[in-house]
Amino acid sequence: MYDTATSSPVRPHWAPVRHTVFKNAELGQRIHDDGFAVVSLWSDEQLAALQSLCNREHRLQPAEGGMFYSVYSQDLAYRRRVHEEIAAIMRPTFDRYFVDYRNVVNMFVVKSPGPASEFGLHQDTTALDEFRYSPLSIWSPLCDVDADNGALCLVPRSHRFFSPYRGVSFPFPFSAIQDTVREYLVPVPMRRGEALIFDNRLVHSSLPNRSRQNRDAVVSGIFPAEATFQVCFKQPGQKDAPIEIFEQGPDWLLDYPNFLRNCHERPVTGTVIGHARFEFPPISDSEFRALCATHGVHATRTMPETARQRCNMISEPILEGQ
């Protein structure tokens, strides 16, 4: 998996391995093939309990709108409390759907209405050894979602496109061609009680919230039980620097201090276990279109017009003065 040599970078063969945590083989196959599926998961009782917990913990209504992730809070007691209380509500459902799994994080994601509430194109960062395992996210809105209040949008099958190494310290291969990538995005409207189960390597984004209410959602991370946290860092500005692989402890997402703040800096926790020489250079418009064609992904051009303004990232669950 790791090349610690100092020779020129190489791009070893890589493709996503199958998710091992699904009890339902057909659902697991859909995620492996397309990268996502929308399923009815939550009961009215579970949804009411989640909404009550969200209302109790948060006061978020900035005038310009924005995005809040509970895992980014500097209040570690709050971060852990939210994770554990969501887990208690969701665990019976997780146990019905998954086997030999670990629920590594649960977080609230609140999209407050306003012009600064669009979340841009991205893939989630590497969090485990993707030559051996595949990551899984579950996105559960607590209300109906559509193009008006911040639905998620994704490029189907794009979990197969790029690299097993992603981190906030180095750019995505598609950073310079976002207008082209947007042509392939598919909005995913959902009903309250449904969940989007997806491979978080999919290229995805979320639309701005143009409604008058917060769009509350829960995001949960599912690992194979034996997988450990592994994260990537590459020294910014050093083209030939290798990617460092840090192994982190089991509660990394609950305890790490440098999410949102100083997140581009070298990790302050964990142990370096290797160096990767897997380079994926910036991709051109024509190369991206060819990649989509290879995987049977077609341009839909269904995205609504959007200003794509700066996303206001809200740091704490209670805004000052509230």
C-alpha positions as CSV (number, residue, x, y, z in Angstrom):
1,M,0.0,0.0,0.0
2,Y,2.8,2.5,0.9
3,D,5.8,3.4,-1.1
4,T,8.5,5.1,1.0
5,A,11.0,5.3,-1.9
6,T,12.1,8.7,-3.1
7,S,11.7,7.8,-6.8
8,S,9.3,9.7,-9.0
9,P,5.6,9.3,-8.1
10,V,3.7,6.4,-9.4
11,R,0.0,5.8,-9.7
12,P,-0.7,2.2,-8.6
13,H,-3.9,0.4,-9.6
14,W,-6.8,1.2,-7.3
15,A,-10.5,0.5,-7.3
16,P,-13.0,0.5,-4.5
17,V,-13.4,-2.7,-2.6
18,R,-16.8,-4.0,-1.7
19,H,-18.5,-2.8,1.5
20,T,-18.6,-5.7,3.9
21,V,-21.1,-4.3,6.5
22,F,-24.4,-4.9,4.6
23,K,-26.7,-7.6,5.7
24,N,-28.7,-7.1,2.5
25,A,-26.5,-8.2,-0.4
26,E,-28.6,-6.4,-3.0
27,L,-28.3,-3.1,-1.2
28,G,-24.5,-3.6,-0.8
29,Q,-24.3,-4.3,-4.6
30,R,-26.1,-1.0,-5.4
31,I,-23.7,1.0,-3.3
32,H,-20.8,-0.8,-4.8
33,D,-22.0,-0.2,-8.4
34,D,-23.6,3.3,-8.2
35,G,-22.2,4.7,-4.9
36,F,-25.5,5.4,-3.3
37,A,-29.1,4.4,-2.5
38,V,-32.1,6.1,-0.9
39,V,-33.9,3.9,1.6
40,S,-36.7,4.4,4.1
41,L,-35.0,3.9,7.5
42,W,-36.4,5.9,10.4
43,S,-39.6,5.6,12.3
44,D,-41.7,8.6,13.4
45,E,-40.5,8.0,17.0
46,Q,-36.9,8.1,16.0
47,L,-37.3,11.2,13.9
48,A,-39.2,13.0,16.7
49,A,-36.4,12.1,19.2
50,L,-33.7,13.3,16.8
51,Q,-35.5,16.6,16.1
52,S,-36.0,17.1,19.9
53,L,-32.3,16.6,20.5
54,C,-31.3,18.9,17.7
55,N,-33.7,21.7,18.9
56,R,-32.3,21.3,22.5
57,E,-28.7,21.6,21.5
58,H,-28.7,24.3,18.8
59,R,-29.5,28.0,18.3
60,L,-28.5,28.7,14.7
61,Q,-30.0,31.5,12.5
62,P,-27.3,33.7,11.1
63,A,-28.6,36.4,8.8
64,E,-26.5,35.3,5.8
65,G,-27.2,31.6,6.3
66,G,-24.5,29.0,6.5
67,M,-23.5,25.4,7.4
68,F,-22.9,23.9,10.8
69,Y,-21.3,20.5,11.5
70,S,-21.4,19.4,15.2
71,V,-18.2,17.5,14.7
72,Y,-16.4,20.8,14.1
73,S,-17.3,22.3,17.4
74,Q,-14.4,23.0,19.9
75,D,-16.7,21.9,22.7
76,L,-15.6,18.2,22.9
77,A,-18.2,17.3,25.6
78,Y,-21.0,18.6,23.3
79,R,-19.5,16.8,20.3
80,R,-19.4,13.4,22.2
81,R,-22.8,14.0,23.8
82,V,-24.4,14.5,20.4
83,H,-22.7,11.5,18.9
84,E,-23.7,9.2,21.8
85,E,-27.4,10.4,22.0
86,I,-27.9,10.0,18.3
87,A,-26.3,6.5,18.4
88,A,-28.8,5.5,21.1
89,I,-31.7,6.5,18.9
90,M,-30.3,5.0,15.7
91,R,-28.6,1.8,16.9
92,P,-31.6,-0.5,16.6
93,T,-31.9,0.4,12.9
94,F,-28.1,0.1,12.3
95,D,-28.2,-3.4,13.8
96,R,-30.9,-4.4,11.4
97,Y,-29.0,-3.3,8.3
98,F,-25.3,-3.8,9.2
99,V,-23.1,-6.6,10.5
100,D,-19.5,-6.5,11.9
101,Y,-19.6,-2.7,11.8
102,R,-18.6,0.3,13.9
103,N,-20.6,3.5,14.1
104,V,-17.6,5.9,14.2
105,V,-19.5,9.2,14.3
106,N,-22.9,10.7,14.4
107,M,-23.3,14.5,13.8
108,F,-25.9,17.1,13.2
109,V,-25.5,19.1,10.0
110,V,-27.6,22.2,10.1
111,K,-28.1,24.3,6.9
112,S,-29.4,27.7,7.9
113,P,-31.2,29.6,5.2
114,G,-29.5,32.4,3.4
115,P,-27.3,33.2,0.4
116,A,-24.1,31.8,2.1
117,S,-25.5,28.3,2.7
118,E,-24.4,26.4,-0.5
119,F,-21.8,23.7,0.2
120,G,-19.3,23.3,-2.7
121,L,-18.2,20.3,-4.7
122,H,-16.0,17.9,-2.7
123,Q,-15.2,14.4,-1.8
124,D,-14.9,13.5,1.9
125,T,-11.4,13.0,3.1
126,T,-9.7,9.6,3.5
127,A,-10.5,8.1,6.8
128,L,-9.4,4.4,6.5
129,D,-7.2,2.2,4.4
130,E,-9.1,2.2,1.1
131,F,-7.0,-0.7,-0.4
132,R,-8.6,-2.9,2.2
133,Y,-11.9,-1.3,3.2
134,S,-14.6,1.1,1.9
135,P,-16.2,4.0,3.9
136,L,-19.9,4.5,4.3
137,S,-22.0,7.6,5.2
138,I,-25.7,7.8,6.0
139,W,-27.3,11.2,5.5
140,S,-30.7,11.5,7.1
141,P,-32.7,14.7,6.7
142,L,-35.2,15.5,9.5
143,C,-37.5,17.2,7.0
144,D,-38.4,16.8,3.3
145,V,-35.5,18.1,1.2
146,D,-35.6,19.5,-2.4
147,A,-33.9,22.1,-4.6
148,D,-35.3,24.9,-2.4
149,N,-34.0,24.0,1.0
150,G,-30.6,22.3,0.4
151,A,-30.9,18.9,-1.1
152,L,-27.7,16.9,-1.6
153,C,-26.4,16.6,-5.2
154,L,-23.9,13.9,-6.4
155,V,-22.2,12.5,-9.4
156,P,-23.2,8.8,-9.6
157,R,-20.3,6.3,-9.7
158,S,-17.7,9.0,-9.1
159,H,-16.5,7.0,-6.0
160,R,-14.5,5.0,-8.7
161,F,-12.9,8.0,-10.4
162,F,-9.9,9.3,-8.5
163,S,-7.7,8.4,-5.6
164,P,-7.7,6.5,-2.3
165,Y,-5.9,9.5,-0.8
166,R,-7.8,12.7,-0.1
167,G,-7.1,15.5,2.4
168,V,-7.9,19.1,3.1
169,S,-4.1,19.9,2.7
170,F,-4.1,19.2,-1.1
171,P,-6.7,20.0,-3.8
172,F,-9.2,17.8,-5.5
173,P,-8.3,16.7,-9.1
174,F,-11.4,18.5,-10.3
175,S,-10.9,21.8,-8.5
176,A,-10.3,23.8,-11.7
177,I,-13.2,22.3,-13.7
178,Q,-16.2,22.7,-11.3
179,D,-18.5,24.1,-14.0
180,T,-18.0,20.9,-16.0
181,V,-18.5,18.7,-13.0
182,R,-21.8,20.5,-12.1
183,E,-23.2,19.3,-15.4
184,Y,-23.1,15.7,-14.1
185,L,-24.5,16.4,-10.6
186,V,-27.9,14.9,-9.8
187,P,-30.0,16.5,-7.1
188,V,-31.4,13.9,-4.6
189,P,-34.8,15.0,-3.3
190,M,-35.8,13.0,-0.2
191,R,-38.8,12.6,2.2
192,R,-38.5,12.9,5.9
193,G,-37.7,9.4,7.2
194,E,-35.6,8.4,4.2
195,A,-31.8,8.2,4.3
196,L,-29.2,8.5,1.6
197,I,-26.7,5.7,2.1
198,F,-23.6,6.5,0.1
199,D,-19.9,5.9,-0.4
200,N,-18.4,9.2,0.7
201,R,-15.9,9.2,-2.1
202,L,-18.7,10.3,-4.4
203,V,-18.3,13.8,-5.7
204,H,-21.1,15.7,-4.0
205,S,-22.3,19.1,-2.9
206,S,-25.5,20.6,-1.4
207,L,-27.7,23.3,-2.7
208,P,-28.4,26.6,-0.8
209,N,-31.3,26.8,1.6
210,R,-33.7,29.3,0.1
211,S,-36.5,28.4,2.6
212,R,-37.3,30.1,5.9
213,Q,-36.4,27.2,8.1
214,N,-33.2,25.4,9.0
215,R,-32.6,22.2,7.1
216,D,-31.6,19.8,9.9
217,A,-29.9,16.5,9.1
218,V,-27.9,13.8,10.8
219,V,-24.8,12.3,9.2
220,S,-23.5,8.9,10.5
221,G,-20.2,7.2,9.6
222,I,-20.0,3.4,9.3
223,F,-16.7,1.4,9.3
224,P,-16.0,-2.3,9.1
225,A,-15.4,-3.2,12.8
226,E,-11.7,-3.9,12.4
227,A,-10.8,-0.8,10.4
228,T,-8.8,2.0,12.0
229,F,-8.8,5.7,11.3
230,Q,-6.1,6.6,8.7
231,V,-5.9,10.2,7.4
232,C,-3.7,11.9,4.8
233,F,-1.6,15.0,4.9
234,K,0.6,16.5,2.1
235,Q,2.8,19.6,2.8
236,P,1.1,22.5,1.0
237,G,3.3,24.2,-1.7
238,Q,5.6,21.2,-2.0
239,K,4.8,19.5,-5.3
240,D,7.0,16.5,-4.8
241,A,6.2,16.0,-1.1
242,P,4.8,12.5,-0.3
243,I,1.4,12.0,1.3
244,E,1.9,11.1,4.9
245,I,-0.5,8.5,6.3
246,F,-1.4,9.0,10.0
247,E,-3.1,6.3,12.0
248,Q,-5.5,7.9,14.6
249,G,-7.2,6.5,17.7
250,P,-10.8,5.1,17.6
251,D,-12.3,8.4,18.9
252,W,-10.5,10.7,16.5
253,L,-13.6,12.3,15.1
254,L,-14.9,13.0,18.6
255,D,-11.6,14.3,20.2
256,Y,-9.5,15.9,17.5
257,P,-9.1,19.6,18.2
258,N,-8.2,20.9,14.7
259,F,-11.4,20.5,12.7
260,L,-12.5,23.7,10.9
261,R,-9.7,25.6,12.8
262,N,-6.2,25.0,11.6
263,C,-7.5,22.0,9.6
264,H,-4.9,22.5,6.8
265,E,-2.0,22.0,9.1
266,R,-0.1,18.8,9.7
267,P,-2.1,16.6,12.2
268,V,-1.2,17.2,15.8
269,T,-2.2,13.6,16.9
270,G,-1.7,10.2,15.5
271,T,1.3,8.2,14.3
272,V,2.8,8.3,10.8
273,I,2.7,4.7,9.5
274,G,3.7,5.3,5.9
275,H,4.1,7.6,2.9
276,A,2.1,7.3,-0.3
277,R,3.3,8.0,-3.8
278,F,-0.1,7.9,-5.5
279,E,-0.4,11.1,-7.6
280,F,-3.6,12.1,-9.3
281,P,-2.9,15.3,-11.2
282,P,-5.5,18.0,-12.0
283,I,-8.0,16.7,-14.6
284,S,-9.1,18.5,-17.6
285,D,-12.7,19.0,-18.9
286,S,-12.2,16.5,-21.7
287,E,-10.6,13.9,-19.3
288,F,-13.4,14.3,-16.8
289,R,-16.0,13.8,-19.6
290,A,-14.2,10.7,-20.8
291,L,-14.0,9.3,-17.3
292,C,-17.8,9.8,-16.9
293,A,-18.4,8.1,-20.3
294,T,-16.2,5.1,-19.2
295,H,-18.4,4.6,-16.2
296,G,-21.7,5.2,-17.9
297,V,-22.4,8.6,-16.3
298,H,-24.2,11.1,-18.5
299,A,-24.4,14.9,-18.2
300,T,-27.9,15.8,-16.8
301,R,-27.5,19.6,-16.6
302,T,-30.3,19.5,-14.0
303,M,-28.7,21.8,-11.4
304,P,-30.6,25.0,-10.7
305,E,-29.0,28.3,-11.1
306,T,-27.0,29.2,-8.0
307,A,-24.7,32.0,-7.1
308,R,-22.1,29.6,-5.6
309,Q,-21.1,32.2,-3.0
310,R,-18.8,31.6,-0.1
311,C,-20.2,29.1,2.4
312,N,-20.4,30.6,5.9
313,M,-19.1,27.8,8.1
314,I,-20.6,28.2,11.5
315,S,-18.2,27.1,14.2
316,E,-20.4,26.5,17.3
317,P,-24.0,25.3,18.1
318,I,-25.0,28.5,19.9
319,L,-24.4,31.8,18.1
320,E,-23.1,34.7,20.2
321,G,-25.9,36.8,21.7
322,Q,-28.4,33.9,21.6
